[in-house]
Amino acid sequence: MTSVRVAALLVAACAAIPGCKGKGQAGSGGAVAVTGGDAGAAAVAGATAGTGAGSAGDAAAALDARCAAKDWEACRNLGVFYAEGTGVTADATRAAALYGMACDHDNGAACNNLGLVIAEGHGVAADGARAAELYGRACDLGSLLGCRNRGLLLSSGKGVTRDPAAAVIAFRKGCDGGLPLACTNLGLATSAGDGVDRDDAAAARLFQKACDRGDPVGCRYVGVAYLEGRGLPRGAKAAAVWLDLACQHGDGAGCAVLAQMYGQGAGVPRDDARAATLRQRACQQGEQAACDPAPTPAPPPATPTTPPATP
């Protein structure tokens, strides 16, 4: 059980760090630009709906025409096209200008997009303080991802003065608005006592709320809470239920911890084949450590062929 406990702790520590690659899920770490129609494919569908146009180039032309007619959501989607090189030559500077135009006309999602490119310096000079301001504006205009991204930036202190208390306010606004990823982030801050009083029971409730709303990372953290007895009664069987839920919904780290439990028979019947399947799934879902072969158990000590000499 000890190694399962250590694995759970490592998973917990990783997901608390923005940009950590071991968490297998963007749900609790990196800033997110997309919201609703931000993705290129969704923008193509929106641009070509009812027009008969089918190619990405046709979609970009349609968006350009609508943007010229002051359809600010079309300007934002055209910005996504330029950012991704969908139907147009990729141009990060043009994308930022289009996001800025839409943001200036109170398109909250565009303010979130612009905050992201300014935070990362894509097509414009990086400016953490300006990015935080734009995320805040996005949040005020109803972009829940803007709320979360502001929280992530202020929590990390990347390019800005770290402000965990303000980050908690942003995460809470996103969570209360219905964004499960923000509930997970708020749970992590509450569990760590970062910007808010530490409260393991409240953190566990936030993780469950995130899980119930569709964030598998939240499901994983409920499992970790059961494994650690933090805010919930310690219990490996209950932990396995939540880790399985996380794994089934795409959280590679949850699969990896569950694989260790099956490999050790901790809270579940020992099942090496099931453990191997879970490790493979974790690897496929981006959990790099799970891609390494499982350690081979040490052979039992040899049985002496002759009795020891009598002194």
C-alpha positions in Angstrom: 0.0 0.0 0.0 2.9 2.3 0.6 3.9 2.6 -3.0 0.3 3.3 -4.0 0.3 6.0 -1.4 3.5 7.5 -2.8 2.2 7.4 -6.4 -1.0 9.2 -5.4 1.0 11.9 -3.7 3.2 12.4 -6.7 0.1 12.6 -8.9 -1.4 15.1 -6.6 1.8 17.2 -6.5 2.1 17.2 -10.3 -1.4 18.3 -11.0 -1.0 21.2 -8.6 1.7 22.6 -10.9 0.6 24.5 -14.0 2.1 22.8 -17.1 3.1 19.6 -15.3 3.2 16.9 -18.0 2.6 14.0 -15.7 -1.0 14.8 -14.8 -2.3 13.3 -18.1 -5.0 15.9 -18.3 -5.1 19.6 -18.9 -7.9 19.9 -16.5 -5.9 21.2 -13.6 -2.8 22.7 -15.1 -2.4 24.6 -18.4 -4.3 27.6 -19.5 -7.1 26.9 -21.9 -8.0 29.0 -24.9 -11.0 27.2 -26.3 -14.6 27.8 -25.2 -17.6 26.8 -27.1 -16.8 27.5 -30.8 -13.1 28.3 -30.4 -11.8 25.0 -32.0 -11.1 25.3 -35.7 -13.5 22.5 -36.6 -16.3 24.1 -34.7 -15.5 27.4 -36.3 -15.6 25.8 -39.8 -19.0 24.4 -39.0 -20.3 27.8 -37.8 -18.9 29.7 -40.7 -20.3 27.3 -43.4 -23.7 26.6 -41.8 -26.3 27.3 -44.4 -23.9 28.6 -47.0 -23.1 25.4 -48.8 -19.3 26.1 -48.4 -17.3 23.1 -47.4 -13.6 23.8 -47.4 -11.6 25.5 -44.7 -10.6 28.2 -47.2 -14.3 28.8 -47.9 -15.0 29.0 -44.2 -12.2 31.5 -43.7 -13.6 33.7 -46.5 -17.1 33.5 -45.0 -15.7 34.5 -41.6 -13.8 37.3 -43.1 -16.9 38.7 -44.7 -18.9 38.4 -41.5 -16.1 40.0 -39.5 -16.0 43.0 -41.9 -19.7 43.3 -41.2 -18.9 43.7 -37.5 -19.8 40.2 -36.4 -17.4 40.1 -33.5 -17.7 36.3 -32.9 -16.8 35.8 -36.5 -13.7 37.9 -36.0 -12.7 35.8 -33.0 -13.2 32.6 -34.9 -11.2 34.0 -37.8 -8.5 34.7 -35.3 -8.5 31.0 -34.4 -8.1 30.1 -38.1 -5.1 32.4 -38.3 -3.7 30.9 -35.1 -4.1 27.4 -36.3 -3.4 27.9 -40.0 -6.8 26.6 -40.9 -7.8 27.7 -44.4 -5.3 30.6 -44.3 -1.6 31.0 -43.8 -0.8 30.8 -40.1 -0.3 34.3 -38.7 -0.1 34.7 -34.9 0.1 38.5 -35.2 -3.1 38.7 -37.3 -4.8 36.3 -34.9 -4.0 38.5 -31.9 -5.3 41.6 -33.8 -8.6 39.8 -34.5 -8.9 38.7 -30.9 -8.2 42.3 -29.8 -10.9 43.7 -32.2 -13.5 41.3 -30.8 -12.4 41.8 -27.2 -12.7 45.6 -27.6 -16.4 45.0 -28.5 -17.1 42.9 -25.4 -16.6 39.4 -26.7 -15.5 37.7 -23.5 -14.1 34.6 -25.2 -12.0 36.8 -27.5 -10.5 38.5 -24.4 -9.6 35.0 -23.1 -8.0 34.2 -26.4 -6.0 37.4 -26.4 -5.0 36.9 -22.8 -3.6 33.5 -23.7 -1.5 34.7 -26.7 -0.2 37.7 -24.7 0.7 35.4 -21.7 2.6 33.2 -24.0 4.0 35.8 -26.4 2.4 34.4 -29.5 2.5 37.1 -32.2 2.9 39.8 -29.6 5.3 40.7 -26.8 4.7 38.6 -23.7 3.1 40.6 -20.8 1.8 38.7 -17.8 0.2 41.7 -16.2 -1.7 42.5 -19.4 -2.7 38.9 -19.7 -4.1 38.8 -16.2 -6.1 42.0 -16.9 -7.5 40.4 -20.1 -8.5 37.2 -18.3 -10.2 39.3 -15.7 -12.1 41.2 -18.4 -13.0 37.9 -20.1 -14.3 36.6 -16.7 -16.4 39.7 -16.1 -17.9 39.3 -19.6 -19.0 35.7 -18.8 -16.1 33.6 -20.1 -15.6 30.9 -17.4 -12.4 29.8 -18.9 -11.2 33.4 -18.6 -11.9 33.1 -14.8 -9.9 29.9 -14.6 -7.0 31.2 -16.7 -6.8 34.2 -14.5 -6.6 31.9 -11.5 -3.9 29.8 -13.1 -1.8 32.8 -14.0 -2.1 34.4 -10.6 -1.4 31.1 -8.9 1.7 30.4 -10.9 3.1 33.9 -10.7 4.3 33.5 -14.3 5.1 37.1 -15.5 3.0 38.6 -12.6 3.2 38.9 -8.9 1.9 35.7 -7.4 -1.5 36.3 -5.7 -3.0 33.0 -4.5 -5.9 34.8 -2.7 -6.9 36.5 -6.0 -6.4 33.2 -7.8 -8.9 31.5 -5.4 -11.5 34.3 -6.1 -11.1 33.6 -9.9 -11.3 29.8 -9.5 -14.4 30.2 -7.3 -16.1 32.4 -9.9 -15.4 29.8 -12.6 -16.5 26.9 -10.4 -19.7 28.6 -9.3 -20.5 29.4 -12.9 -20.4 25.7 -13.8 -16.8 25.1 -15.1 -15.6 21.8 -13.6 -12.0 22.5 -14.3 -12.1 25.5 -12.1 -13.7 23.4 -9.3 -10.7 21.1 -9.5 -8.3 24.0 -9.3 -10.2 25.5 -6.3 -10.1 22.1 -4.6 -6.3 21.9 -5.1 -5.9 25.4 -3.6 -8.2 24.5 -0.7 -6.4 21.2 -0.1 -3.0 23.0 0.0 -4.2 26.0 2.0 -2.9 28.3 -0.8 -4.8 31.6 -0.8 -7.5 30.1 1.4 -7.7 28.3 4.7 -6.8 24.6 4.3 -9.9 22.4 4.5 -9.6 18.8 3.3 -13.3 18.1 3.6 -14.2 21.1 1.5 -11.5 20.2 -1.0 -12.9 16.7 -1.3 -16.4 18.2 -2.0 -15.0 20.4 -4.7 -13.2 17.5 -6.3 -16.5 15.5 -6.3 -18.3 18.5 -7.8 -15.8 18.7 -10.5 -16.0 14.9 -11.2 -19.8 15.0 -11.2 -19.7 17.9 -13.8 -17.3 16.0 -16.1 -13.7 16.6 -15.1 -12.0 13.2 -14.7 -9.1 14.9 -12.8 -11.6 15.8 -10.1 -12.6 12.1 -10.0 -8.9 11.2 -9.5 -8.5 13.5 -6.6 -11.5 12.1 -4.9 -9.7 8.7 -5.2 -6.5 10.3 -3.8 -8.5 11.8 -0.9 -9.8 8.3 0.0 -6.3 6.8 -0.3 -4.9 9.5 1.9 -7.8 9.8 4.3 -7.8 13.6 3.6 -11.3 14.9 4.0 -12.8 11.5 3.5 -12.5 8.2 5.4 -9.4 6.3 4.4 -10.4 3.4 2.1 -8.7 1.8 -0.8 -11.9 0.2 -2.1 -13.6 3.5 -2.3 -10.5 5.0 -3.9 -10.5 2.4 -6.6 -14.1 3.3 -7.6 -13.2 6.9 -8.2 -9.9 6.2 -9.8 -11.6 3.8 -12.2 -14.1 6.6 -13.0 -11.2 8.9 -13.7 -9.5 6.4 -15.9 -12.6 5.5 -17.9 -13.0 9.2 -18.8 -9.5 9.8 -20.0 -7.3 10.6 -17.0 -4.1 8.7 -17.6 -2.7 9.5 -14.1 -5.9 7.9 -12.6 -5.3 4.8 -14.7 -1.6 4.6 -13.5 -2.5 4.7 -9.8 -5.3 2.2 -10.3 -2.8 -0.1 -12.2 -0.5 0.0 -9.1 -3.4 -1.0 -6.9 -4.3 -4.0 -9.1 -0.6 -4.9 -9.3 -0.4 -4.9 -5.5 -3.9 -6.1 -4.6 -4.4 -2.9 -2.6 -8.2 -2.4 -2.1 -8.9 -4.6 -5.2 -8.2 -8.3 -6.0 -4.7 -8.6 -7.3 -4.9 -8.9 -11.1 -1.6 -8.5 -13.1 -3.4 -8.7 -16.4 -5.7 -5.9 -15.4 -2.8 -3.9 -14.1 -1.0 -4.3 -17.5 -4.1 -3.1 -19.4 -4.4 -0.1 -17.1 -0.8 0.8 -17.6 -1.2 0.6 -21.3 -4.2 2.8 -21.2 -2.4 5.3 -18.9 0.5 5.4 -21.5 -1.9 6.0 -24.3 -3.4 8.9 -22.4 -0.1 10.6 -22.0 1.2 9.3 -18.6 4.8 8.7 -19.8 5.9 6.8 -16.7 3.3 4.2 -17.4 4.9 3.5 -20.8 7.9 1.9 -19.1 7.7 -1.9 -18.5 6.4 -2.9 -15.1 9.2 -4.0 -12.8 9.7 -7.8 -12.6 9.1 -9.1 -9.1 12.2 -10.5 -7.4 12.3 -14.3 -7.4 11.8 -16.0 -4.0 15.0 -17.1 -2.2 16.3 -20.5 -3.3 15.5 -23.4 -1.0 18.7 -25.0 0.5 19.4 -28.4 -1.0 21.3 -29.5 2.2 20.5 -28.7 5.8 22.7 -26.2 7.4 25.7 -27.5 9.4 25.1 -28.1 13.1 27.5 -26.1 15.2 
